[in-house]
Amino acid sequence: MVNWMLACVRKLGEKPLVQMTVAWTFLAALVAVFIVHTIIPAAGELTDGFLGYYVGAETIKNGEPGTRLYDEKWFSTRVKEVSADQVTDIYLVNTPILAVAWLPLAHLPVNEARSMWVWLSVLWLAVAIGLVTTQLLSSAQLWGLAGITALFTLPAPAREQFYSGQMYSFLLLLHVIGWRAYTRRQDATAGIALGLAIALKLSGWPIGLLMIAQRRWTAVGWSIAIGVGAAIVTLPWVGIDAWQTLFSVAMPKVVRWPAATLTAYQDTTGFWQHWLRYDAKLNPNPIVNAPILASFLNLGTTAIACAALVVRRRPAYVSFAAAVGLIELLSPVALQYHYILVLLPLVVLWHQALSLRSSGALWCALAATFLLAWPMNYKAPHPGWAVLLSYPRLIGGWIVFTALMIAWRSEHPVTAARSNP
């Protein structure tokens, strides 16, 4: 299959004008579909996700105590008021820093803020695509740009990130910046990017683990400095009580959250709880009620994955991308839109498959792309044997991570050098 795909590209290459015309047309069509079917509808909607951030910032702007962020009854009531009873939301385990970071948008009317945020998110995604393209492609390769654009805009997680007004396109950009910098041994930049991601959304601890294992102390130091510095700088707005409430109330509650058993949460923690934790309302039909076993299996999976990430030396661009994938696979609250982050390691896997001309890597990339991207009703009840239908994003993500851990051999040695940008 790899040879067939490359043969098609070579045939197009024999007619440069035709190739350029078709490539530009395809790229323009991708952008048009993305804007018309995703961005324009998203810009005019008020949804949870966005309103959680907006009301969090508004809470700080209005001088309310920072602990209000984690008062679910008060917060959800306020969201209803702002949205004219359209939706509700809670702040969950977002950091107080995030509410302060969103303060500029809280000074705008909610509908204007929504539209501005969606278009800013388009900018974050466009920059991320450009950075990934220039990192992986050695020269101006229009078809490569089109392929990367398709992988970042067409999948269901990308669309939901914009519909929900989430900020994961910005987190994707931070992790792409960190990925490029880490690959180029620009450790200060990599550490700053990670520090910002952790400060805003507690996103990125597997990357920190990788940095420690590889003794990239400059990167580790910068990430700690940025995270601690952001917390100190924002204290006048949120107060120390908000942090105490986050760590003593909000985070423990999420760890014990019965909602984690729902297949809406496409993460390893939820996977084990779905099969092994009984809840009369949300999960009445587990295989067996063994929540302690679920916890041990989750810890075991986490330990094995982390060991696989750090034990063997791999190209830096592969290891860092795999660590980005683990962020959501091992998260306790990974919804579909979180998986826009996993599109970075998916692109890296496609790069390996095509540059090495490895049929094994290609089949993994194809399977993972389908499971991560295709719109599936995985939230509906499915029989126990239909695990692919219940956890497609999670399984697709694990395929990507596992494939990146494999040292694929080039089936055409002349191309081997291209696999390490």
C-alpha positions in Angstrom: 0.0 0.0 0.0 2.9 2.4 0.8 4.4 1.8 -2.6 1.0 2.4 -4.3 0.5 5.7 -2.5 4.0 6.9 -3.4 3.5 5.8 -7.0 0.4 8.0 -7.2 2.4 10.9 -5.8 5.2 10.3 -8.4 2.7 10.2 -11.2 1.4 13.6 -10.2 4.9 14.8 -9.8 5.6 14.2 -13.5 3.2 17.0 -14.3 4.1 19.8 -11.8 1.4 22.2 -13.0 -1.3 19.6 -12.5 0.1 18.6 -9.2 0.2 22.2 -7.9 -3.3 22.9 -9.2 -4.8 19.8 -7.6 -2.9 20.3 -4.3 -4.0 24.0 -4.0 -7.6 23.1 -4.8 -7.6 20.4 -2.2 -6.1 22.7 0.4 -8.5 25.5 -0.4 -11.4 23.0 -0.2 -10.2 21.8 3.3 -10.1 25.4 4.6 -13.5 26.2 3.1 -15.1 23.1 4.6 -13.5 23.9 8.0 -14.7 27.5 8.0 -18.2 26.9 6.7 -19.1 23.7 8.6 -17.1 24.3 11.8 -16.0 27.8 12.5 -19.0 29.9 11.4 -21.5 27.8 13.3 -19.3 27.6 16.3 -18.8 31.4 16.5 -22.5 32.0 16.9 -23.2 29.4 19.7 -23.0 29.7 23.5 -21.9 26.3 24.9 -20.5 24.8 28.0 -16.8 24.8 28.0 -16.5 28.3 26.7 -19.0 29.5 29.3 -17.0 27.8 32.1 -14.0 29.8 31.2 -15.9 33.1 30.6 -17.9 32.9 33.9 -14.7 31.9 35.7 -13.0 35.1 34.5 -16.2 37.1 35.1 -16.2 35.8 38.7 -12.7 37.2 39.3 -13.5 40.5 37.4 -16.5 41.0 39.7 -14.4 40.6 42.8 -16.0 37.4 44.0 -13.9 35.1 46.2 -11.7 32.7 44.2 -13.4 29.8 46.0 -16.6 30.6 44.1 -14.9 28.9 41.1 -15.3 25.5 42.8 -18.7 26.1 44.3 -20.6 24.0 41.7 -24.1 25.1 42.7 -23.3 28.8 42.6 -21.1 28.5 39.5 -23.7 26.5 37.5 -26.4 29.0 38.4 -24.3 31.9 37.2 -23.6 30.1 33.9 -27.3 29.7 33.4 -27.8 33.4 34.0 -25.1 34.4 31.6 -26.4 32.1 28.9 -30.1 33.0 29.5 -30.8 29.4 30.7 -29.4 27.9 27.5 -26.6 25.8 29.1 -25.0 25.1 32.4 -21.4 24.2 33.3 -19.0 24.0 36.2 -15.3 25.1 36.6 -14.3 21.5 37.5 -10.5 21.3 38.2 -9.3 24.2 36.1 -6.7 26.2 37.9 -7.4 29.7 39.3 -4.7 31.0 36.9 -6.9 30.2 33.9 -9.7 32.5 35.2 -7.2 35.3 35.5 -5.8 34.6 32.0 -9.3 34.9 30.6 -10.0 38.3 32.2 -9.6 40.3 28.9 -12.5 38.3 27.4 -14.6 38.8 30.5 -14.7 42.5 29.8 -16.6 41.9 26.5 -20.3 40.9 26.1 -20.6 37.2 26.1 -21.5 36.8 22.5 -18.7 39.0 21.3 -16.3 37.2 23.5 -17.4 33.9 22.1 -16.9 35.0 18.5 -13.5 36.5 19.3 -12.4 33.4 21.1 -13.4 31.0 18.3 -11.4 33.1 15.7 -8.5 33.3 18.0 -8.6 29.5 18.3 -8.5 29.3 14.5 -5.3 31.4 14.7 -3.8 29.1 17.3 -4.5 26.0 15.1 -3.2 27.6 12.0 0.1 28.5 13.7 0.4 25.0 15.1 -0.2 23.5 11.6 2.5 25.8 10.2 5.0 24.9 12.9 4.4 21.2 12.5 4.7 21.4 8.7 8.0 23.3 8.7 9.4 20.9 11.3 8.5 17.6 9.5 8.9 18.6 5.9 12.3 19.5 4.7 11.1 21.7 1.9 7.9 23.3 0.6 5.7 20.3 0.1 2.2 21.4 -0.7 0.7 17.9 -0.5 2.3 17.4 2.9 0.8 20.7 4.1 -2.6 19.6 2.8 -2.3 16.3 4.5 -1.3 17.8 7.9 -4.1 20.4 7.5 -6.6 17.6 6.9 -5.4 15.7 10.0 -5.8 18.7 12.2 -9.2 20.1 10.9 -11.4 17.2 9.7 -11.4 14.8 12.8 -14.4 14.9 15.1 -12.2 16.0 18.2 -11.1 19.1 16.3 -14.6 20.0 15.3 -15.9 19.5 18.8 -13.1 21.6 20.3 -14.4 24.6 18.3 -18.1 23.8 18.8 -17.5 23.8 22.6 -15.4 26.9 22.5 -12.7 25.0 24.3 -9.1 26.1 24.5 -7.4 22.9 23.4 -6.2 24.5 20.1 -4.2 26.9 22.3 -2.8 24.0 24.3 -2.0 22.2 21.1 0.0 25.2 20.0 1.9 25.3 23.3 2.7 21.6 23.0 3.8 22.0 19.4 6.1 24.9 20.4 7.5 22.7 23.1 7.9 19.8 20.8 9.8 21.8 18.2 12.0 23.4 20.8 12.7 20.1 22.6 13.7 18.5 19.3 16.1 21.4 18.6 17.5 21.4 22.2 16.0 24.8 22.9 15.2 23.7 26.4 14.3 27.1 27.9 11.5 27.5 25.2 10.3 23.9 25.8 10.2 24.4 29.5 8.3 27.7 29.2 5.7 26.1 26.9 5.2 23.2 29.3 5.0 25.5 32.3 2.2 27.6 30.6 0.3 24.4 29.7 0.4 23.1 33.3 -0.4 26.5 34.8 -3.4 27.0 32.6 -4.9 23.4 32.4 -2.7 21.1 34.4 -1.7 19.6 31.0 1.6 18.0 30.3 3.0 16.0 33.2 4.2 13.1 31.0 6.3 15.6 29.1 7.8 16.7 32.5 8.5 13.0 33.3 10.3 12.7 29.9 12.4 15.8 30.6 13.4 14.5 34.0 14.2 11.0 32.6 16.4 12.6 29.9 18.0 15.0 32.4 16.9 18.1 30.5 17.2 20.1 33.6 17.0 23.5 32.0 13.6 22.6 30.5 12.5 21.2 33.9 13.6 24.3 35.7 11.9 26.7 33.3 8.6 24.8 33.5 8.6 24.9 37.3 9.5 28.6 37.3 6.7 29.5 34.9 4.1 27.5 36.8 5.1 28.8 40.2 5.5 32.3 38.9 2.1 32.3 37.3 0.5 31.1 40.6 2.2 33.9 42.6 1.4 36.6 40.1 -2.3 35.7 40.1 -2.7 35.5 43.9 -3.9 39.1 44.2 -6.9 38.2 42.0 -7.8 34.7 43.3 -6.3 34.4 46.8 -4.7 31.4 48.4 -8.1 29.9 49.4 -8.9 29.2 45.8 -5.8 27.0 45.5 -6.6 25.2 48.8 -10.1 24.5 47.5 -8.8 23.2 44.2 -6.4 20.7 45.9 -8.6 19.7 48.9 -12.1 19.6 47.3 -12.2 19.8 43.5 -9.4 17.4 42.6 -10.3 14.6 45.1 -13.9 14.9 43.9 -12.9 14.2 40.3 -10.8 11.2 41.4 -14.0 9.7 42.9 -16.4 11.0 40.3 -19.0 8.4 39.3 -19.4 10.2 35.9 -16.0 8.8 35.0 -17.7 5.5 34.3 -19.5 7.0 31.3 -18.0 6.3 27.9 -18.1 10.1 27.3 -14.8 10.1 29.1 -12.4 8.5 26.7 -9.5 7.9 29.1 -7.8 4.9 30.7 -9.2 5.8 34.2 -12.7 5.8 32.9 -12.1 2.6 30.8 -11.3 0.5 33.8 -14.0 2.1 36.0 -16.6 1.5 33.3 -16.1 -2.2 33.4 -15.3 -2.6 37.1 -17.2 0.1 39.1 -20.9 -0.1 39.9 -23.1 3.0 40.1 -26.8 2.6 40.3 -27.6 5.6 38.1 -24.6 6.0 35.7 -23.1 2.5 35.4 -25.5 -0.2 36.5 -24.0 -3.0 34.4 -20.3 -3.4 35.0 -18.6 -6.8 34.4 -18.1 -6.9 38.2 -18.1 -4.3 41.0 -14.4 -4.1 41.8 -13.4 -0.5 42.0 -10.2 -1.3 43.9 -9.1 -3.6 41.0 -10.0 -0.8 38.6 -7.6 1.5 40.5 -4.8 -1.0 40.4 -5.3 -1.7 36.7 -5.2 2.0 36.0 -2.0 2.5 38.1 -0.5 -0.5 36.3 -1.3 0.8 32.9 0.1 4.2 33.8 3.3 2.7 35.2 3.9 0.5 32.1 3.2 3.4 29.7 5.5 5.8 31.5 8.3 3.1 31.7 7.9 2.5 27.9 8.2 6.3 27.3 11.4 6.8 29.2 13.4 3.6 29.2 14.5 3.4 25.6 16.1 6.3 23.7 14.2 7.4 20.6 14.4 10.4 18.4 13.4 13.4 20.5 10.6 14.4 18.1 9.1 10.9 18.6 9.4 10.7 22.3 8.0 14.2 22.9 5.1 13.5 20.6 4.4 10.2 22.4 4.4 12.1 25.8 1.8 14.5 24.4 -0.4 11.5 23.5 -0.1 10.2 27.1 -1.5 13.5 28.5 -5.0 12.6 27.5 -4.7 8.8 27.6 -3.8 9.0 31.3 -6.1 12.0 32.2 -9.0 11.3 34.5 -11.4 13.5 32.5 -10.6 13.3 28.8 -13.6 14.1 26.6 -13.5 14.0 22.8 -12.3 17.5 22.3 -9.2 16.8 24.4 -8.1 14.4 21.6 -7.1 17.3 19.4 -3.8 17.1 21.3 -3.4 13.4 20.2 -3.4 14.6 16.6 0.2 15.8 17.0 1.5 12.3 17.7 -0.8 11.0 15.0 0.9 13.3 12.5 4.3 12.2 13.7 3.3 8.5 13.2 2.1 9.3 9.6 5.5 11.0 9.0 7.3 7.9 10.2 5.2 5.6 8.1 5.7 7.5 4.9 9.3 8.5 5.4 10.3 4.9 6.3 7.9 3.4 3.8 6.9 1.0 6.6 3.7 -0.9 5.9 3.3 -1.8 9.6 3.5 1.8 10.7 1.1 2.8 7.9 -1.5 0.3 9.0 -1.3 1.6 12.6 -1.6 5.2 11.3 -4.7 4.3 9.2 -6.4 2.4 12.1 -5.6 5.1 14.6 -6.8 7.9 12.2 -10.2 6.1 11.7 -10.7 5.5 15.5 -9.7 9.1 16.4 -11.3 11.0 13.6 -14.5 9.3 12.5 -17.7 10.6 14.1 -19.0 7.7 16.2 -21.9 7.6 18.7 -19.6 6.0 21.3 -21.7 7.6 24.1 -24.7 5.3 23.4 -24.9 1.9 25.2 -23.0 -0.9 23.5 -22.6 -4.6 24.3 -19.5 -5.4 26.3 -17.8 -7.1 23.4 -18.1 -4.0 21.3 -15.2 -2.2 23.0 -14.1 -0.4 19.8 -17.6 1.2 19.7 -17.4 2.3 23.3 -13.8 3.6 23.4 -12.7 4.5 19.9 -10.7 7.6 20.8 -9.0 5.9 23.7 -8.0 2.8 21.6 -7.0 5.0 18.7 -4.8 7.0 21.0 -3.2 3.9 22.5 -2.5 2.6 19.0 -0.6 5.9 18.2 1.4 5.7 21.4 2.3 2.0 21.0 3.2 2.5 17.3 5.5 5.4 18.3 7.2 3.2 20.8 8.1 0.7 18.1 11.4 1.1 16.3 10.1 0.7 12.8 12.7 -0.4 10.2 12.8 1.3 6.9 11.6 -1.0 4.1 13.6 1.2 1.7 17.0 2.1 3.3 17.6 5.1 1.0 14.7 6.9 2.9 15.8 6.1 6.4 17.6 9.4 7.0 14.4 11.3 6.4 12.7 9.8 9.5 14.6 12.0 11.9 14.0 15.7 11.2 
